[in-house]
């Protein structure tokens, strides 16, 4: 009996210590002892190079090779029936559309060669450009929030535009970076930027409550890490690392205080990671040559692999919404999938 009392007394401070340092979490229900399986429901083959996907309502917006093979354009796919996706319309003038945002009936396209293109997509048979903002340098990403467009304009940093009149964008200001601004994400009047250098990338945060005078708040730097993509959920910033020797990682960062970004944990990849999306407490990430991976982050301190799938192709991007996974699988086009959890306890 005495031994049991001693064990109990010892266990209390240990449990308290674990809670304090964050190894025990109570905010998300864990999926311990579970594994899962990806199931393909439908597929849109497209033109053979599906690189990016975002889904709003019953429409999947994808970046795909043009029929002529001359660049990447925007295509709209009806996914109301996941087993039978159908092409609705496309847009391509020239260049390579690298990223895009959809707001109401407008598409904001970051074209690496032609700047920011703003498209009217209300008529699928007549998608057309209504305005054009040329930054003078390749642009890699665009984020639109409350009538303001933030574009990752490479060596020019982040260009901030007033787009309340989409037909006539007006430049408000810019954020200067040391190298190239490649990815931008806005959360609660904070702009997170990936500043991409030759040997590593860092993540910087800026207060953009006044879009004319952005103010730097903090940064997160690790030598040798090549950050790519930004995803924000609650107080977590989730990003991928292209890494060295074609092996990278998934990083989970704490942004509760944007001026003090800190690492919570990492999940090592089998190959170069690209896209990332989240559904409840599962992160879906793409690894270029090894496919689509589901990672349990119900305990952010200890992410665990739940399942993966690879059927050739090139795993570029993923978007999770309302129970469905939309997988941009390169030469295999767009796959519509679900991930079924199997309890092994």
N, C-alpha and C positions, 0 to 999 in steps of 0.2 A: 504493500500500500504506500509506503514511504517513497519508493521509486517512482510510482505514478504521479505523486504530488510534485516531486522534483522536476519530472518531465514537463508537467503542465506549467509550472512556474517559469521554466526555461523557455517554453514555447511562446509565451506571451510577448516578451521583448523581441523575439525573433520575428514573429508575425508583424509587430508594429514597425520594426525596421524595414521589413519587406514592403510594407505599405508606403512608408515614407520615401524610399528610394524608387518606388514605382514598379516593383516586380509583381504586385498584385493589383489588379484593376477591377473596378466594379461598375464602370459606366457602360460597358458593352457585354452582352452575354457571349461567352466563349463557345467555340465550335470544337472543343477538344474531342479527340478520339474519332474524328470524322474525316472522311475522304469524299471525293466527288468525281463525277464523270461529265465531260462535255458531250452534248448531243446536238447534231446539226439538224435544223428544222427546214432550212431552205438556203438557196445559193443564187447569187446574181453574178455571172461570169464577167460581164463588162468587156473592157478592151484589153485586159491582160496586165494591168499594173495598178491595182487598187491600193492607195497609200494612206488615205485618211478617211475617217468616218465620224459624223455627228448625226444624232437623230433627234427630231422634234416632231411630236405627234406621230402620224403615220408615214412620215417621209424621212428616209435616210439620205443625207447629203454626203457624197463621196468625192474624193479626188482620184481620177482615173486617167490613164493614158488616152489621148485622143485617137479616133479611128485612123487618122493619118500617121500616128506615132510621132508627132512633132512636139509634144509637150504634155503637161498635165492640166486637165480642165475639171470643171465642177459638173457633176451629174446628180440628178434628183431621182430617187427610187421609191416607188410606192411599196411600203412594207406592211400595209394593213392586213394582208394575209402572209404571215411569215414563211409559209411553205411555197409561196409563189410571188416573189418580188418582181415588180415590173418597172421598166424604165419610163420616166415621165418627160424628162427634158434635160438638156445639157447646155453649157456655155464654155466657149473657148475662143479667144481672139489670137493670142500669141503668148509666148513665154511659158513659165512654170508657176502655177498656183500652188503655193506651199502650205498655206493655212487659210482659214476662213471663219467667219462668224455669221450666224443667221439671226436677224431681228425682224420680226413681223414678216413683211414681204420683201425684205432687202437682204442681200448677201454682200458681206464685206470680204473681199478676197485679197490676201497678201500675195502679190505676184512677184517672184524673185527678180524678174527682169523688167516689169512694167509698173511697179509701185502698187498703190491701193486702188483696186477697182470696186466700185459700188454698183451692184446689179439690182434691177427690178425683176423679181422672180414670181410675180403674181400670176403671170400667164406662162405655164410650163412650155407652151409651144413658141413663146416669143421672149425668152430670157434675154435681157439686153442691158448694156451698161448705161447708167445715167450720169456718172461722173467718174473722175479719175484724178488721183493725187499722186504725183511723181515726187519721190523723195530724193532721187538722184543717186540712190545706192540700192543694192538688193535688200528687200524686206522679207522677213522670215515668219512673222507672226502678227496677229491682230486680236485685240480684245475690245469689245464694245460695251460700255456701261453708261447708262443715263445720258445718252446723246454725246458721249465723248468716245473717240477711238484712240486706242493706244497701240502704236505699231512698233514692232521690233525691227528697227531700221539699220541693223548692222553697225558699221562704224559711226553712224550718226546718232547712235543711242536709241532712245525711245522717243518717237515723235508723237505729240499729243494734239489731237484735232477736234475741233467742234464740228459735229456732223448733224446738228439739229436740222439743218437744211442739207439733206443728203446729196442734192444736186450741186452743192457748192461748199465742200469742206474748207474749213479755215484753220490754219495752224495756230495753236495757242502757245505752245512752249515745247521744250524737249528735255530729256534726261541724258546727260553725258555719261558715257562709260569708258573704261580704259581700253577695251578691245572691241567686241561686237555684241550688241544686244540681239539675242536670237529668240528668246521666249519671254512672254509677258503674261502675267496673271494679276487681276485686280480682286481684292477682297477687303471690304469695309474701308474704303478710301486709302488702302495701302496698295502700292504697285510693287510686285515682286518681279525682278528681272534676272535672267541668266546672262551674265557677261562672259562671253566665250573667248578664251585666249588660245594660244598655240598649244600649251601643255596642260592647261586645266581651265575649268570654268568656276565662277563663284556666283552665289545668289545674293542679290542686293535688294533692300526694301526702301521704299520712298513713300512719304506722306504726300498724297495727291488730293487732299481735301480742297486745296486751291489749285486747280489744274494749270494755272498760269505760273505758279511758283512752287514746283515740287521740291521737297526737302528730303535729303537722305536720312534714313533712320538707322540702318544697320547692314551687316553683310555676313555671309557664311562662306568660308573658304577652306577647302582641303586640297592640298597639292596633289596633282595627278588624277583628279576626279573630273570627268567631263559630263556635267549635268545636262539633261535633255528632257524636256517636258515638265510641266508644273501642274499639280492637282491639289486643290485645297478642300479639306473637309473638317469642319469645326476648327479646332486649334492645331490641326495637323497639316503640314505641307508634304506631299508625297511626290517624289521625283525619281527619275532614273539616271543612272550613270553609264554612259557608253563604255567607259573603262579602257584599260589597256589590254592588248593581246586578245581583243574581241570577247572579253569577259567583263561584265559590269555588275551592277547591283541596283536594288530598289532601296531608296533612302526614305525613312520616315523622320520628319523634322518637327520640332515643337516651335510654333509661331504664336504662342499665347502672348508673348511680348515681341512684336516685330523688330524691335531694336536689338534683341538678344536671341537670334535664331540658334537653336541647339539640336544636336542629333539625339534621337530616341533609340533608333535601331536601324539595322540594314538587313537585307535579304539578298544573298549572292545569287547571281544569274548563271545559267549555263552558257549564255551567249549574249551578244550585244542587245540590251533592252531598248525599246523604242516607245510604244504607246503605253498609256496607263489610264485606267478608269476604276471606279469604285461602286460597289453595290452593297449597302448595309455595312457589314464588317469583312467583306471580301474584296481584295484588290485584284483586278485582272490586268496583267501586263504582257506585252508581246516581246518575244526574244527572236531576233531576225531569222535565224536558221533553225531554231529549236521550238518554235511555235508559241502557242497561247498558254499562259500559266495562271492558275488561281492561287492566291496567297491569303491565308487567314490572318487578319490583323486585329482580331477581337482583343488580343493582348498586344498592344503596339510595341511592347518591349521585346516580344519574342514572335515575330512573324513566322508562319509555317506554310509550306506548300501543301495544297489540298488536291491538286490535279493538274494535268497538262495535256495538250493535244497538238499533234503535228502531222500534217498530211502533205508534205512538200510545201511549195509556195514560199513566200517571204512575209513574215509576220511584222507588219508595219504599225497597225493601230487597232484600237479597240474602244468601243463605247457601250456602256451598260445603262439600260433604262427600262424600268417597269418589268423586270424579270427576264428581259431578253439581252443577249450579248451580240453585238454587231462587230464582226471581226474583219478588218481589212487585211486580206491575205495575199497581197501582191498578184502574182499570175493566176491565182485561184479565185480572184474577185472578192466579192463581199459574201461572207457567210453569216447566217442568222442562227444563233445557237441558244441553248440553255445549259445551265450547270446544275446538275442534280447532286445533292448531298446524300452520302450514304453513311449512316451511323455505324461505327465499328465497335462501339462500347458494349 
